[in-house]
């Protein structure tokens, strides 16, 4: 088994910029942008739900648990809602 975060056989930790360059070299420069855009809906739906509840109810005390419940639901149900291709 390989060790995560270290170079093979040397025991030294890799630097983040070197690892980043290695990943971009393997996958192409488009991957970070596509990954960011792919994860954006998850973040925006949580922020949007908190803002919606805060605006309609006038209470941040109600908006916080709403965002928390959505996050727990995404974590608990997310693996079963993932499409088979991704």
N, C-alpha and C positions, 0 to 999 in steps of 0.2 A: 504494500500500500504506500502511495506517495504522501508526503507531508504537504499540507496546505500552507502556502505563504512562504515557503523556503525553496531555494534552488536544489535540484536533485543532487544528493550526495555531499553537498558542501556544508549544509546546516545553517547557511546564512539566509537571512530574510531578504526577499526581493523588495526593491523600491517600487512604490506605486506607479510613478511615471513609466518605468521600464515595463512593468506588467501591462499597463494600459497600452503602451506602444505595441507590445506583443499581441494583445487581443485585437487591436485595430489592424495590425499586419495580417493576422489570420482571417479576419472576417470582413475587412474593408472599412472605410471611413463612414459608411452610411449606418452601420449598426448602432452606434450610440444615439443618433438622432431618432432612429426607428424605435429603439428601446424606450427612449424618453416619451415619444408620442404614444406608444403602446400602454405605458403605465399612467399616463395623464388622466384618463377617465376615472380610474379608481380614486385618485386624489381629488379630482374636481367634484365627484358625486358626494363625497363626504363634506367638503367645504360648502357645496351648494345646499345640502340638506341642513347643515347647521345655520347657514344664513337664512334659508327659507323659514325654518321654525322660529328663529330669533325675530325675524321681521313680522311674521304673522301672529305670533303669540306675544311679542314684546318682551320676552323673557329669555335671557341667556341661561337661566337655570333649567329651562326646558330644552334648550338647544344642545347643551352639552351631552346629556344622556342620549339624545337622539343620534348624535354623531358617534358616540360610544357604542350604541346598539347596532348601528350600521357597520361599524368596524368589526365588531364581534361576529355579526352575521356573515360578513365577507370572509373572515378567517375560517369560520366553522363550515360554511357551505361552498366556499370558493373552489376547492379541489374537485367537487362533483359538478360544478357548473362550467368547467373549462372545456372548450371545444376539443375534439379528438386530435386536431392538427396543431394545437398550441397550448 
